Amino acid sequence: MRAVGFRVNGGVEVLETLDLPDPWPTAGQVTVRAAFAGVNFAEIQHRRGEFGTPDRPGGVDVPGLEVAGTVAALGAGVSGLEVGEPIAAYLPAFGGYAEVVTADTRFVRSA
């Protein structure tokens, strides 16, 4: 899947298109096919390094605290949501600037 992220902190010039594996939900999570990502000042702070250096697998970080889209897969134990359902999600660990994300169901609401 495609995502927008960065390998080093800095200005907008550090953003790049990344090719990352599709995430898969674990227990209590859903996978979301993102249609929209929120853009706010926290993403700028993240990119500039105010929350630390990139520390995800592969040495990259993907900004984005909010997404809206549809449920693509359900993790074990998830109830009350269905594949194909439109949702909005908060992503406290970032990751929303991507085609596909996983979200903890505690932070997912039907749209």
Biopython code that builds the backbone (N, CA, C, O; Angstrom):
import numpy as np
from Bio.PDB.StructureBuilder import StructureBuilder

atoms = [
    (1, "MET", "N", (0.835, -1.181, 0.000)),
    (1, "MET", "CA", (0.000, 0.000, 0.000)),
    (1, "MET", "C", (0.877, 1.240, 0.000)),
    (1, "MET", "O", (2.037, 1.202, 0.410)),
    (2, "ARG", "N", (0.318, 2.307, -0.454)),
    (2, "ARG", "CA", (1.045, 3.578, -0.453)),
    (2, "ARG", "C", (0.749, 4.354, 0.825)),
    (2, "ARG", "O", (-0.352, 4.300, 1.373)),
    (3, "ALA", "N", (1.760, 5.069, 1.274)),
    (3, "ALA", "CA", (1.623, 5.944, 2.432)),
    (3, "ALA", "C", (2.535, 7.141, 2.209)),
    (3, "ALA", "O", (3.437, 7.094, 1.372)),
    (4, "VAL", "N", (2.303, 8.195, 2.946)),
    (4, "VAL", "CA", (3.189, 9.355, 2.940)),
    (4, "VAL", "C", (3.833, 9.406, 4.311)),
    (4, "VAL", "O", (3.144, 9.405, 5.331)),
    (5, "GLY", "N", (5.161, 9.450, 4.333)),
    (5, "GLY", "CA", (5.860, 9.461, 5.605)),
    (5, "GLY", "C", (7.219, 10.112, 5.482)),
    (5, "GLY", "O", (7.512, 10.799, 4.504)),
    (6, "PHE", "N", (8.046, 9.885, 6.493)),
    (6, "PHE", "CA", (9.381, 10.487, 6.508)),
    (6, "PHE", "C", (10.350, 9.590, 7.234)),
    (6, "PHE", "O", (9.976, 8.822, 8.121)),
    (7, "ARG", "N", (11.621, 9.702, 6.836)),
    (7, "ARG", "CA", (12.703, 8.921, 7.446)),
    (7, "ARG", "C", (13.542, 9.776, 8.405)),
    (7, "ARG", "O", (14.196, 9.252, 9.307)),
    (8, "VAL", "N", (13.513, 11.076, 8.200)),
    (8, "VAL", "CA", (14.221, 12.025, 9.058)),
    (8, "VAL", "C", (13.267, 13.171, 9.356)),
    (8, "VAL", "O", (12.361, 13.448, 8.570)),
    (9, "ASN", "N", (13.462, 13.828, 10.470)),
    (9, "ASN", "CA", (12.635, 14.969, 10.812)),
    (9, "ASN", "C", (13.059, 16.176, 10.002)),
    (9, "ASN", "O", (14.214, 16.296, 9.593)),
    (10, "GLY", "N", (12.103, 17.074, 9.776)),
    (10, "GLY", "CA", (12.415, 18.289, 9.040)),
    (10, "GLY", "C", (11.167, 18.954, 8.493)),
    (10, "GLY", "O", (10.059, 18.760, 8.993)),
    (11, "GLY", "N", (11.380, 19.747, 7.446)),
    (11, "GLY", "CA", (10.294, 20.465, 6.793)),
    (11, "GLY", "C", (9.522, 19.558, 5.848)),
    (11, "GLY", "O", (9.716, 18.342, 5.832)),
    (12, "VAL", "N", (8.646, 20.169, 5.063)),
    (12, "VAL", "CA", (7.823, 19.380, 4.143)),
    (12, "VAL", "C", (8.660, 18.595, 3.139)),
    (12, "VAL", "O", (8.190, 17.602, 2.583)),
    (13, "GLU", "N", (9.880, 19.024, 2.907)),
    (13, "GLU", "CA", (10.738, 18.338, 1.929)),
    (13, "GLU", "C", (11.122, 16.925, 2.351)),
    (13, "GLU", "O", (11.583, 16.149, 1.514)),
    (14, "VAL", "N", (10.950, 16.567, 3.617)),
    (14, "VAL", "CA", (11.304, 15.209, 4.057)),
    (14, "VAL", "C", (10.189, 14.198, 3.784)),
    (14, "VAL", "O", (10.412, 12.990, 3.869)),
    (15, "LEU", "N", (8.987, 14.689, 3.456)),
    (15, "LEU", "CA", (7.882, 13.778, 3.162)),
    (15, "LEU", "C", (8.133, 13.040, 1.860)),
    (15, "LEU", "O", (8.618, 13.622, 0.889)),
    (16, "GLU", "N", (7.803, 11.758, 1.842)),
    (16, "GLU", "CA", (7.974, 10.954, 0.634)),
    (16, "GLU", "C", (6.877, 9.905, 0.544)),
    (16, "GLU", "O", (6.282, 9.523, 1.552)),
    (17, "THR", "N", (6.620, 9.452, -0.653)),
    (17, "THR", "CA", (5.690, 8.355, -0.852)),
    (17, "THR", "C", (6.409, 7.061, -0.512)),
    (17, "THR", "O", (7.523, 6.816, -0.976)),
    (18, "LEU", "N", (5.764, 6.234, 0.300)),
    (18, "LEU", "CA", (6.348, 4.973, 0.758)),
    (18, "LEU", "C", (5.501, 3.811, 0.262)),
    (18, "LEU", "O", (4.286, 3.941, 0.115)),
    (19, "ASP", "N", (6.128, 2.694, 0.010)),
    (19, "ASP", "CA", (5.432, 1.459, -0.313)),
    (19, "ASP", "C", (5.595, 0.543, 0.895)),
    (19, "ASP", "O", (6.685, 0.026, 1.139)),
    (20, "LEU", "N", (4.523, 0.341, 1.647)),
    (20, "LEU", "CA", (4.567, -0.430, 2.888)),
    (20, "LEU", "C", (3.619, -1.626, 2.804)),
    (20, "LEU", "O", (2.657, -1.594, 2.038)),
    (21, "PRO", "N", (3.876, -2.672, 3.574)),
    (21, "PRO", "CA", (2.943, -3.807, 3.574)),
    (21, "PRO", "C", (1.595, -3.400, 4.169)),
    (21, "PRO", "O", (1.529, -2.551, 5.059)),
    (22, "ASP", "N", (0.533, -4.009, 3.671)),
    (22, "ASP", "CA", (-0.792, -3.768, 4.247)),
    (22, "ASP", "C", (-0.801, -4.237, 5.695)),
    (22, "ASP", "O", (-0.318, -5.332, 5.983)),
    (23, "PRO", "N", (-1.332, -3.444, 6.603)),
    (23, "PRO", "CA", (-1.433, -3.882, 7.996)),
    (23, "PRO", "C", (-2.577, -4.865, 8.165)),
    (23, "PRO", "O", (-3.523, -4.861, 7.377)),
    (24, "TRP", "N", (-2.500, -5.694, 9.172)),
    (24, "TRP", "CA", (-3.545, -6.669, 9.479)),
    (24, "TRP", "C", (-3.958, -6.475, 10.927)),
    (24, "TRP", "O", (-3.098, -6.275, 11.785)),
    (25, "PRO", "N", (-5.257, -6.530, 11.225)),
    (25, "PRO", "CA", (-5.694, -6.239, 12.597)),
    (25, "PRO", "C", (-5.373, -7.369, 13.566)),
    (25, "PRO", "O", (-5.456, -8.546, 13.217)),
    (26, "THR", "N", (-5.011, -6.999, 14.765)),
    (26, "THR", "CA", (-4.865, -7.951, 15.853)),
    (26, "THR", "C", (-6.164, -7.896, 16.678)),
    (26, "THR", "O", (-7.104, -7.192, 16.310)),
    (27, "ALA", "N", (-6.209, -8.620, 17.761)),
    (27, "ALA", "CA", (-7.404, -8.644, 18.610)),
    (27, "ALA", "C", (-7.805, -7.230, 19.015)),
    (27, "ALA", "O", (-6.968, -6.442, 19.456)),
    (28, "GLY", "N", (-9.080, -6.918, 18.862)),
    (28, "GLY", "CA", (-9.583, -5.609, 19.269)),
    (28, "GLY", "C", (-9.329, -4.496, 18.267)),
    (28, "GLY", "O", (-9.566, -3.328, 18.574)),
    (29, "GLN", "N", (-8.855, -4.831, 17.084)),
    (29, "GLN", "CA", (-8.571, -3.829, 16.052)),
    (29, "GLN", "C", (-9.394, -4.103, 14.794)),
    (29, "GLN", "O", (-9.914, -5.200, 14.589)),
    (30, "VAL", "N", (-9.491, -3.075, 13.969)),
    (30, "VAL", "CA", (-10.035, -3.218, 12.618)),
    (30, "VAL", "C", (-9.019, -2.657, 11.638)),
    (30, "VAL", "O", (-8.237, -1.767, 11.971)),
    (31, "THR", "N", (-9.043, -3.187, 10.434)),
    (31, "THR", "CA", (-8.286, -2.590, 9.342)),
    (31, "THR", "C", (-9.238, -1.677, 8.590)),
    (31, "THR", "O", (-10.379, -2.049, 8.316)),
    (32, "VAL", "N", (-8.767, -0.482, 8.258)),
    (32, "VAL", "CA", (-9.585, 0.531, 7.608)),
    (32, "VAL", "C", (-8.972, 0.882, 6.261)),
    (32, "VAL", "O", (-7.782, 1.186, 6.170)),
    (33, "ARG", "N", (-9.801, 0.838, 5.204)),
    (33, "ARG", "CA", (-9.385, 1.364, 3.901)),
    (33, "ARG", "C", (-9.702, 2.848, 3.969)),
    (33, "ARG", "O", (-10.866, 3.244, 3.907)),
    (34, "ALA", "N", (-8.668, 3.668, 4.097)),
    (34, "ALA", "CA", (-8.838, 5.102, 4.342)),
    (34, "ALA", "C", (-9.265, 5.846, 3.082)),
    (34, "ALA", "O", (-8.720, 5.634, 1.999)),
    (35, "ALA", "N", (-10.238, 6.710, 3.247)),
    (35, "ALA", "CA", (-10.674, 7.595, 2.171)),
    (35, "ALA", "C", (-10.210, 9.028, 2.438)),
    (35, "ALA", "O", (-9.937, 9.786, 1.507)),
    (36, "PHE", "N", (-10.125, 9.385, 3.715)),
    (36, "PHE", "CA", (-9.736, 10.735, 4.122)),
    (36, "PHE", "C", (-8.825, 10.658, 5.339)),
    (36, "PHE", "O", (-8.979, 9.779, 6.187)),
    (37, "ALA", "N", (-7.884, 11.578, 5.417)),
    (37, "ALA", "CA", (-7.023, 11.694, 6.595)),
    (37, "ALA", "C", (-7.101, 13.123, 7.111)),
    (37, "ALA", "O", (-7.102, 14.078, 6.334)),
    (38, "GLY", "N", (-7.166, 13.258, 8.425)),
    (38, "GLY", "CA", (-7.170, 14.585, 9.020)),
    (38, "GLY", "C", (-5.793, 15.222, 8.925)),
    (38, "GLY", "O", (-4.771, 14.536, 8.973)),
    (39, "VAL", "N", (-5.780, 16.531, 8.790)),
    (39, "VAL", "CA", (-4.526, 17.292, 8.741)),
    (39, "VAL", "C", (-4.622, 18.357, 9.823)),
    (39, "VAL", "O", (-5.514, 19.205, 9.796)),
    (40, "ASN", "N", (-3.696, 18.304, 10.777)),
    (40, "ASN", "CA", (-3.703, 19.299, 11.840)),
    (40, "ASN", "C", (-2.269, 19.585, 12.295)),
    (40, "ASN", "O", (-1.315, 19.012, 11.768)),
    (41, "PHE", "N", (-2.134, 20.458, 13.259)),
    (41, "PHE", "CA", (-0.805, 20.899, 13.670)),
    (41, "PHE", "C", (0.036, 19.778, 14.265)),
    (41, "PHE", "O", (1.264, 19.832, 14.188)),
    (42, "ALA", "N", (-0.588, 18.768, 14.854)),
    (42, "ALA", "CA", (0.179, 17.650, 15.424)),
    (42, "ALA", "C", (0.995, 16.939, 14.346)),
    (42, "ALA", "O", (2.095, 16.462, 14.629)),
    (43, "GLU", "N", (0.487, 16.857, 13.127)),
    (43, "GLU", "CA", (1.257, 16.231, 12.045)),
    (43, "GLU", "C", (2.515, 17.046, 11.730)),
    (43, "GLU", "O", (3.567, 16.479, 11.436)),
    (44, "ILE", "N", (2.407, 18.353, 11.790)),
    (44, "ILE", "CA", (3.579, 19.214, 11.571)),
    (44, "ILE", "C", (4.591, 18.999, 12.699)),
    (44, "ILE", "O", (5.787, 18.857, 12.447)),
    (45, "GLN", "N", (4.110, 18.977, 13.927)),
    (45, "GLN", "CA", (4.997, 18.739, 15.064)),
    (45, "GLN", "C", (5.680, 17.377, 14.950)),
    (45, "GLN", "O", (6.871, 17.253, 15.235)),
    (46, "HIS", "N", (4.938, 16.369, 14.540)),
    (46, "HIS", "CA", (5.478, 15.023, 14.360)),
    (46, "HIS", "C", (6.610, 15.045, 13.338)),
    (46, "HIS", "O", (7.704, 14.542, 13.596)),
    (47, "ARG", "N", (6.334, 15.634, 12.176)),
    (47, "ARG", "CA", (7.334, 15.691, 11.104)),
    (47, "ARG", "C", (8.570, 16.486, 11.543)),
    (47, "ARG", "O", (9.694, 16.115, 11.206)),
    (48, "ARG", "N", (8.372, 17.561, 12.283)),
    (48, "ARG", "CA", (9.500, 18.393, 12.713)),
    (48, "ARG", "C", (10.340, 17.739, 13.804)),
    (48, "ARG", "O", (11.453, 18.190, 14.077)),
    (49, "GLY", "N", (9.822, 16.675, 14.437)),
    (49, "GLY", "CA", (10.598, 15.969, 15.444)),
    (49, "GLY", "C", (10.224, 16.278, 16.873)),
    (49, "GLY", "O", (10.921, 15.843, 17.790)),
    (50, "GLU", "N", (9.158, 17.004, 17.097)),
    (50, "GLU", "CA", (8.763, 17.357, 18.451)),
    (50, "GLU", "C", (8.274, 16.149, 19.244)),
    (50, "GLU", "O", (8.159, 16.224, 20.467)),
    (51, "PHE", "N", (7.986, 15.042, 18.572)),
    (51, "PHE", "CA", (7.585, 13.808, 19.248)),
    (51, "PHE", "C", (8.665, 12.738, 19.109)),
    (51, "PHE", "O", (8.408, 11.566, 19.386)),
    (52, "GLY", "N", (9.854, 13.119, 18.691)),
    (52, "GLY", "CA", (10.950, 12.168, 18.544)),
    (52, "GLY", "C", (11.275, 11.873, 17.086)),
    (52, "GLY", "O", (10.625, 12.368, 16.166)),
    (53, "THR", "N", (12.288, 11.061, 16.912)),
    (53, "THR", "CA", (12.733, 10.684, 15.566)),
    (53, "THR", "C", (11.932, 9.484, 15.062)),
    (53, "THR", "O", (11.340, 8.762, 15.864)),
    (54, "PRO", "N", (11.904, 9.261, 13.749)),
    (54, "PRO", "CA", (11.175, 8.107, 13.210)),
    (54, "PRO", "C", (11.649, 6.807, 13.848)),
    (54, "PRO", "O", (12.846, 6.521, 13.900)),
    (55, "ASP", "N", (10.685, 6.026, 14.333)),
    (55, "ASP", "CA", (11.060, 4.814, 15.067)),
    (55, "ASP", "C", (10.209, 3.599, 14.715)),
    (55, "ASP", "O", (10.214, 2.607, 15.443)),
    (56, "ARG", "N", (9.496, 3.669, 13.629)),
    (56, "ARG", "CA", (8.699, 2.518, 13.201)),
    (56, "ARG", "C", (9.566, 1.555, 12.417)),
    (56, "ARG", "O", (10.693, 1.894, 12.053)),
    (57, "PRO", "N", (9.063, 0.363, 12.150)),
    (57, "PRO", "CA", (9.837, -0.597, 11.345)),
    (57, "PRO", "C", (10.296, 0.031, 10.029)),
    (57, "PRO", "O", (9.531, 0.733, 9.367)),
    (58, "GLY", "N", (11.532, -0.223, 9.662)),
    (58, "GLY", "CA", (12.099, 0.367, 8.452)),
    (58, "GLY", "C", (12.602, 1.782, 8.640)),
    (58, "GLY", "O", (13.055, 2.408, 7.682)),
    (59, "GLY", "N", (12.531, 2.306, 9.872)),
    (59, "GLY", "CA", (13.047, 3.648, 10.149)),
    (59, "GLY", "C", (12.203, 4.770, 9.574)),
    (59, "GLY", "O", (12.720, 5.852, 9.294)),
    (60, "VAL", "N", (10.904, 4.527, 9.394)),
    (60, "VAL", "CA", (10.019, 5.564, 8.862)),
    (60, "VAL", "C", (8.895, 5.835, 9.853)),
    (60, "VAL", "O", (8.578, 4.990, 10.690)),
    (61, "ASP", "N", (8.300, 7.007, 9.756)),
    (61, "ASP", "CA", (7.080, 7.342, 10.479)),
    (61, "ASP", "C", (6.055, 7.817, 9.459)),
    (61, "ASP", "O", (6.400, 8.431, 8.449)),
    (62, "VAL", "N", (4.799, 7.525, 9.737)),
    (62, "VAL", "CA", (3.689, 7.961, 8.895)),
    (62, "VAL", "C", (2.795, 8.836, 9.773)),
    (62, "VAL", "O", (2.220, 8.345, 10.744)),
    (63, "PRO", "N", (2.669, 10.127, 9.444)),
    (63, "PRO", "CA", (1.805, 10.989, 10.239)),
    (63, "PRO", "C", (0.326, 10.661, 10.025)),
    (63, "PRO", "O", (-0.024, 9.799, 9.219)),
    (64, "GLY", "N", (-0.521, 11.358, 10.753)),
    (64, "GLY", "CA", (-1.963, 11.209, 10.584)),
    (64, "GLY", "C", (-2.630, 10.639, 11.807)),
    (64, "GLY", "O", (-2.494, 9.452, 12.105)),
    (65, "LEU", "N", (-3.362, 11.494, 12.528)),
    (65, "LEU", "CA", (-4.047, 11.079, 13.752)),
    (65, "LEU", "C", (-5.495, 10.659, 13.537)),
    (65, "LEU", "O", (-6.073, 10.003, 14.403)),
    (66, "GLU", "N", (-6.097, 11.021, 12.401)),
    (66, "GLU", "CA", (-7.491, 10.681, 12.156)),
    (66, "GLU", "C", (-7.661, 10.197, 10.721)),
    (66, "GLU", "O", (-6.999, 10.672, 9.798)),
    (67, "VAL", "N", (-8.568, 9.239, 10.565)),
    (67, "VAL", "CA", (-8.957, 8.784, 9.228)),
    (67, "VAL", "C", (-10.462, 8.551, 9.190)),
    (67, "VAL", "O", (-11.108, 8.348, 10.218)),
    (68, "ALA", "N", (-10.993, 8.587, 7.988)),
    (68, "ALA", "CA", (-12.356, 8.145, 7.725)),
    (68, "ALA", "C", (-12.280, 7.226, 6.522)),
    (68, "ALA", "O", (-11.517, 7.473, 5.588)),
    (69, "GLY", "N", (-13.070, 6.170, 6.548)),
    (69, "GLY", "CA", (-13.058, 5.217, 5.450)),
    (69, "GLY", "C", (-14.009, 4.079, 5.747)),
    (69, "GLY", "O", (-15.032, 4.272, 6.404)),
    (70, "THR", "N", (-13.674, 2.889, 5.263)),
    (70, "THR", "CA", (-14.529, 1.725, 5.473)),
    (70, "THR", "C", (-13.731, 0.594, 6.118)),
    (70, "THR", "O", (-12.531, 0.444, 5.889)),
    (71, "VAL", "N", (-14.428, -0.188, 6.921)),
    (71, "VAL", "CA", (-13.803, -1.346, 7.566)),
    (71, "VAL", "C", (-13.453, -2.373, 6.487)),
    (71, "VAL", "O", (-14.301, -2.762, 5.684)),
    (72, "ALA", "N", (-12.191, -2.803, 6.484)),
    (72, "ALA", "CA", (-11.727, -3.801, 5.512)),
    (72, "ALA", "C", (-11.563, -5.177, 6.137)),
    (72, "ALA", "O", (-11.697, -6.181, 5.438)),
    (73, "ALA", "N", (-11.277, -5.252, 7.432)),
    (73, "ALA", "CA", (-11.095, -6.534, 8.116)),
    (73, "ALA", "C", (-11.293, -6.325, 9.609)),
    (73, "ALA", "O", (-11.052, -5.240, 10.138)),
    (74, "LEU", "N", (-11.735, -7.379, 10.276)),
    (74, "LEU", "CA", (-11.973, -7.356, 11.722)),
    (74, "LEU", "C", (-10.964, -8.244, 12.431)),
    (74, "LEU", "O", (-10.709, -9.369, 12.003)),
    (75, "GLY", "N", (-10.396, -7.738, 13.507)),
    (75, "GLY", "CA", (-9.521, -8.557, 14.341)),
    (75, "GLY", "C", (-10.342, -9.455, 15.256)),
    (75, "GLY", "O", (-11.557, -9.297, 15.371)),
    (76, "ALA", "N", (-9.676, -10.385, 15.896)),
    (76, "ALA", "CA", (-10.341, -11.319, 16.802)),
    (76, "ALA", "C", (-11.088, -10.562, 17.893)),
    (76, "ALA", "O", (-10.583, -9.586, 18.447)),
    (77, "GLY", "N", (-12.284, -11.024, 18.189)),
    (77, "GLY", "CA", (-13.059, -10.459, 19.279)),
    (77, "GLY", "C", (-13.790, -9.174, 18.965)),
    (77, "GLY", "O", (-14.430, -8.610, 19.853)),
    (78, "VAL", "N", (-13.722, -8.691, 17.748)),
    (78, "VAL", "CA", (-14.381, -7.432, 17.399)),
    (78, "VAL", "C", (-15.854, -7.705, 17.091)),
    (78, "VAL", "O", (-16.184, -8.577, 16.288)),
    (79, "SER", "N", (-16.724, -6.948, 17.741)),
    (79, "SER", "CA", (-18.152, -7.039, 17.460)),
    (79, "SER", "C", (-18.708, -5.626, 17.338)),
    (79, "SER", "O", (-18.100, -4.662, 17.803)),
    (80, "GLY", "N", (-19.860, -5.522, 16.713)),
    (80, "GLY", "CA", (-20.494, -4.218, 16.576)),
    (80, "GLY", "C", (-20.051, -3.445, 15.349)),
    (80, "GLY", "O", (-20.558, -2.352, 15.097)),
    (81, "LEU", "N", (-19.124, -3.982, 14.587)),
    (81, "LEU", "CA", (-18.677, -3.382, 13.332)),
    (81, "LEU", "C", (-18.705, -4.462, 12.261)),
    (81, "LEU", "O", (-18.560, -5.648, 12.558)),
    (82, "GLU", "N", (-18.892, -4.042, 11.012)),
    (82, "GLU", "CA", (-18.936, -4.981, 9.898)),
    (82, "GLU", "C", (-18.007, -4.538, 8.784)),
    (82, "GLU", "O", (-17.788, -3.343, 8.584)),
    (83, "VAL", "N", (-17.459, -5.510, 8.057)),
    (83, "VAL", "CA", (-16.659, -5.199, 6.877)),
    (83, "VAL", "C", (-17.533, -4.386, 5.921)),
    (83, "VAL", "O", (-18.693, -4.723, 5.682)),
    (84, "GLY", "N", (-16.957, -3.310, 5.378)),
    (84, "GLY", "CA", (-17.671, -2.419, 4.472)),
    (84, "GLY", "C", (-18.348, -1.250, 5.148)),
    (84, "GLY", "O", (-18.805, -0.327, 4.474)),
    (85, "GLU", "N", (-18.422, -1.270, 6.471)),
    (85, "GLU", "CA", (-19.086, -0.203, 7.217)),
    (85, "GLU", "C", (-18.255, 1.079, 7.193)),
    (85, "GLU", "O", (-17.044, 1.024, 7.406)),
    (86, "PRO", "N", (-18.883, 2.238, 6.938)),
    (86, "PRO", "CA", (-18.149, 3.499, 6.996)),
    (86, "PRO", "C", (-17.868, 3.884, 8.450)),
    (86, "PRO", "O", (-18.747, 3.806, 9.308)),
    (87, "ILE", "N", (-16.630, 4.300, 8.709)),
    (87, "ILE", "CA", (-16.234, 4.655, 10.077)),
    (87, "ILE", "C", (-15.308, 5.870, 10.068)),
    (87, "ILE", "O", (-14.801, 6.283, 9.025)),
    (88, "ALA", "N", (-15.109, 6.416, 11.237)),
    (88, "ALA", "CA", (-14.066, 7.408, 11.496)),
    (88, "ALA", "C", (-13.241, 6.858, 12.649)),
    (88, "ALA", "O", (-13.783, 6.209, 13.543)),
    (89, "ALA", "N", (-11.924, 7.111, 12.638)),
    (89, "ALA", "CA", (-11.060, 6.556, 13.675)),
    (89, "ALA", "C", (-9.995, 7.554, 14.094)),
    (89, "ALA", "O", (-9.479, 8.330, 13.289)),
    (90, "TYR", "N", (-9.687, 7.507, 15.371)),
    (90, "TYR", "CA", (-8.562, 8.243, 15.939)),
    (90, "TYR", "C", (-7.392, 7.269, 16.049)),
    (90, "TYR", "O", (-7.566, 6.130, 16.482)),
    (91, "LEU", "N", (-6.197, 7.721, 15.655)),
    (91, "LEU", "CA", (-4.994, 6.881, 15.657)),
    (91, "LEU", "C", (-3.952, 7.520, 16.573)),
    (91, "LEU", "O", (-3.129, 8.305, 16.103)),
    (92, "PRO", "N", (-3.968, 7.202, 17.870)),
    (92, "PRO", "CA", (-3.069, 7.883, 18.808)),
    (92, "PRO", "C", (-1.585, 7.670, 18.521)),
    (92, "PRO", "O", (-0.757, 8.455, 18.984)),
    (93, "ALA", "N", (-1.232, 6.640, 17.777)),
    (93, "ALA", "CA", (0.174, 6.397, 17.426)),
    (93, "ALA", "C", (0.484, 6.843, 15.994)),
    (93, "ALA", "O", (1.500, 6.443, 15.426)),
    (94, "PHE", "N", (-0.390, 7.670, 15.411)),
    (94, "PHE", "CA", (-0.253, 8.157, 14.040)),
    (94, "PHE", "C", (-0.431, 7.023, 13.027)),
    (94, "PHE", "O", (-0.806, 5.911, 13.400)),
    (95, "GLY", "N", (-0.163, 7.302, 11.750)),
    (95, "GLY", "CA", (-0.274, 6.297, 10.698)),
    (95, "GLY", "C", (-1.363, 6.555, 9.679)),
    (95, "GLY", "O", (-1.531, 5.758, 8.757)),
    (96, "GLY", "N", (-2.112, 7.645, 9.813)),
    (96, "GLY", "CA", (-3.266, 7.893, 8.961)),
    (96, "GLY", "C", (-2.995, 8.320, 7.537)),
    (96, "GLY", "O", (-3.904, 8.273, 6.707)),
    (97, "TYR", "N", (-1.779, 8.734, 7.220)),
    (97, "TYR", "CA", (-1.488, 9.148, 5.843)),
    (97, "TYR", "C", (-1.141, 7.907, 5.025)),
    (97, "TYR", "O", (-0.046, 7.793, 4.473)),
    (98, "ALA", "N", (-2.091, 6.984, 4.959)),
    (98, "ALA", "CA", (-1.870, 5.715, 4.269)),
    (98, "ALA", "C", (-3.183, 5.233, 3.670)),
    (98, "ALA", "O", (-4.265, 5.634, 4.099)),
    (99, "GLU", "N", (-3.066, 4.369, 2.677)),
    (99, "GLU", "CA", (-4.262, 3.810, 2.052)),
    (99, "GLU", "C", (-5.007, 2.866, 2.991)),
    (99, "GLU", "O", (-6.234, 2.775, 2.944)),
    (100, "VAL", "N", (-4.258, 2.161, 3.845)),
    (100, "VAL", "CA", (-4.837, 1.178, 4.763)),
    (100, "VAL", "C", (-4.184, 1.370, 6.126)),
    (100, "VAL", "O", (-2.967, 1.526, 6.223)),
    (101, "VAL", "N", (-5.001, 1.358, 7.182)),
    (101, "VAL", "CA", (-4.492, 1.510, 8.551)),
    (101, "VAL", "C", (-5.198, 0.518, 9.469)),
    (101, "VAL", "O", (-6.262, -0.001, 9.130)),
    (102, "THR", "N", (-4.610, 0.259, 10.620)),
    (102, "THR", "CA", (-5.323, -0.472, 11.664)),
    (102, "THR", "C", (-5.673, 0.505, 12.770)),
    (102, "THR", "O", (-4.930, 1.445, 13.054)),
    (103, "ALA", "N", (-6.822, 0.263, 13.390)),
    (103, "ALA", "CA", (-7.286, 1.133, 14.467)),
    (103, "ALA", "C", (-7.854, 0.282, 15.589)),
    (103, "ALA", "O", (-8.535, -0.714, 15.345)),
    (104, "ASP", "N", (-7.572, 0.681, 16.803)),
    (104, "ASP", "CA", (-8.136, 0.049, 17.985)),
    (104, "ASP", "C", (-9.617, 0.408, 18.034)),
    (104, "ASP", "O", (-9.972, 1.577, 17.879)),
    (105, "THR", "N", (-10.473, -0.565, 18.244)),
    (105, "THR", "CA", (-11.914, -0.309, 18.210)),
    (105, "THR", "C", (-12.387, 0.678, 19.290)),
    (105, "THR", "O", (-13.480, 1.234, 19.178)),
    (106, "ARG", "N", (-11.580, 0.897, 20.322)),
    (106, "ARG", "CA", (-11.949, 1.908, 21.328)),
    (106, "ARG", "C", (-12.002, 3.299, 20.717)),
    (106, "ARG", "O", (-12.646, 4.200, 21.256)),
    (107, "PHE", "N", (-11.313, 3.471, 19.575)),
    (107, "PHE", "CA", (-11.228, 4.795, 18.939)),
    (107, "PHE", "C", (-11.916, 4.838, 17.585)),
    (107, "PHE", "O", (-11.611, 5.697, 16.758)),
    (108, "VAL", "N", (-12.844, 3.918, 17.355)),
    (108, "VAL", "CA", (-13.563, 3.834, 16.069)),
    (108, "VAL", "C", (-15.035, 4.114, 16.299)),
    (108, "VAL", "O", (-15.632, 3.610, 17.250)),
    (109, "ARG", "N", (-15.618, 4.925, 15.417)),
    (109, "ARG", "CA", (-17.053, 5.215, 15.485)),
    (109, "ARG", "C", (-17.645, 5.079, 14.089)),
    (109, "ARG", "O", (-17.021, 5.449, 13.095)),
    (110, "SER", "N", (-18.859, 4.543, 14.033)),
    (110, "SER", "CA", (-19.576, 4.468, 12.760)),
    (110, "SER", "C", (-19.809, 5.874, 12.247)),
    (110, "SER", "O", (-20.097, 6.792, 13.015)),
    (111, "ALA", "N", (-19.681, 6.031, 10.952)),
    (111, "ALA", "CA", (-19.839, 7.362, 10.348)),
    (111, "ALA", "C", (-21.262, 7.574, 9.871)),
    (111, "ALA", "O", (-21.582, 8.635, 9.337)),
]
sb = StructureBuilder()
sb.init_structure("model")
sb.init_model(0)
sb.init_chain("A")
sb.init_seg("    ")
for serial, (resi, resn, name, xyz) in enumerate(atoms, 1):
    if name == "N":
        sb.init_residue(resn, " ", resi, " ")
    sb.init_atom(name, np.array(xyz, "f"), 0.0, 1.0, " ", f" {name:<3s}", serial, name[0])
structure = sb.get_structure()
